[in-house]
Amino acid sequence: MVWEVVWSAKSVKQLGKIDKKNTQKIYDSVLDCIQDPFKTVIRLTNSPFYRLRIGSYRVILDLQQNKMIIFVVETDHRGRIYKK
């Protein structure tokens, strides 16, 4: 079964600040995991969220298993995303 991807307003705004090449890589990587997201994501320690690694960028995801939704919470550079 295929999962649905929902982007938060914050993640869309953050994507707008990233260069076009990396934005496309991030977008494609998120869409690549709609078949089985658990193959590519790792759960964050002491958190209900997961992370997807794309080069030096990280995408924080909330996987809602009962609704089959991948909710993209945040997207940012690895040096900044974990400090929030």
N, C-alpha and C positions, 0 to 999 in steps of 0.2 A: 504494500500500500504506500501511497505517496503522501508525504507530509506537506502541509501548507506553510509558506513563509510569510510572516508579518513583520514589517519594519517599524520600529518606534520612531516618533518624530525626532527624538534626540539622535538616534543613529543615522537618520537621513541627513540631518544637519551636519553631523560629524563627517559623513561621507563627502559632503560638499566641500569640505576644507582640505580633503586629500586629493593629490594629483590624479588625473584621469586614468592613467595606467594602473595604479594601485587600486583605484576605485573599481575598475572593471575586474581585476583579479579577486577582490573581496566579494563582489557581487556573484561572480561565477563560482567561487568556492562555496558560498552559502547555498547556491542552487544545486551544486553537485551533491550535497548531503541530504537531499529530500527523499531519497530512497531509503536510506538507513543512516540517520545522523550519528548513531552510537559508534559507528566505525571510525569516524573522523574527529569527534569532539572528546574533550576530557573534562571531567567534573572538577570544579574548583573546590579546594579544601575549605571546609566549614561554610559552605554556601550551597544554595539550591540551584545555582547557575552553572553553565558549562562554558568552555572557551573553545574557539576555533582559531588555529594559528595560520596566518597567511603572511609569510616572510617576517617582516618586523612589525606587522600589525596584528591586533587581536580583536576578535569579535566575541562579545559576551552574549550568550544565548540562554533563553528560558525554554526548555523543552516541555511542552504540555502534552504528556503522553495520552491522556484520556481523550483529547480533542485532535491529536495528531497535528499540532501546531508548533512550528519553530518560531519563537518570538525573539527578534534581534533587539537586545536591550541597548548595547553600546558598541561602537566601533572606534578604535583609536590606536595610536602608536603604543608599542609594548611598554615604553618607559613612562607613559602617562596613565594608562587605563587602570592599573591596579591601585593607584593612589587616590582614586575617587571613592 
